[in-house]
Amino acid sequence: MRALLLVLLCSVTLAAQQAGPATVTNADLLAGLTTDGSKWLLYHGNYFGHRFSPLTQITPQNVSQLKAQWTFQTRLTPNFQTTPLLVDNVLYVTGFNGTAWAIDARSGRQIWAYRRNMPEDFRGCCGPNNRGFAAHGDKLFLGTGDAHLVALDMKTGDVVWDVELADYKKGYSATVAPIVVKDKVIIGIAGAEFGIRGFIDAFDVNTGKKAWRFYTVAGPGEPGGQTWPKGTDAYLRGGGSIARRAP
């Protein structure tokens, strides 16, 4: 795709247009894909990764009646690899090069736009792509090409907190959609093609304080660490990216 066109197709009344909650709770995330189709709160729809809408209004018999209701033009030309979230009749969409939008799902009207100023010396292998937001409470969580995790206010798009995951100058980047579990937002790092040591971090959803880090490449004294040549630091360049792909 050379540009992203978000097109709402409907000739039947979509349940996704029904009123939803103002914030996202742990119970909402656990419920996942509700039968009325009014929410899409995780990258895959639910924790099981089903990525399958429970809506039954569109069938083989009526699919030919679908008509475009609106189109949203991002005015960006590179490819998109994102999955929008749907919360309270609003689509939250991430894009190329540190961009994101909140869009009224009923009209296609832009509510707010976010743009991160990416460093000129960014060197990610495939460009600063992004796979999507995570949501919890009144916040959205976004990984950035320059290896930060950013929390945005869901209503305004303003930055609530911003933490550095790693030094992007060493090849680290964040393209994966984060996931929220209870009070932690969890995200992995990309950049294996530059010889980084992959990891997964967890942060407090409210403060951005780091809770823990798990390295995906074992080091000395860790299970699997003995597989590296003894007396070397090769494990520091072992790769192990976390880069969930969009379908």
WOMOFEN-V974354 format. One record per helix or strand. SS is the DSSP state (H for helix, E for strand). FROM is the first residue (numbers start at 1). TO is the last residue. If there is no record, write none. Layout:
# WOMOFEN-V974354
ss->{SS,SS}
from->{FROM,FROM}
to->{TO,TO}
This chain:
# WOMOFEN-V974354
ss->{E,H,E,H,E,H,E,E,E,E,E,E,E,E,E,H,E,E,E,E,H,E,E,E,H,H,E}
from->{5,15,24,26,40,63,68,85,90,99,110,134,139,148,159,168,173,179,184,190,192,197,199,210,225,234,239}
to->{9,17,24,31,40,65,73,87,95,104,115,137,143,153,164,170,173,181,188,190,194,197,204,215,227,237,239}
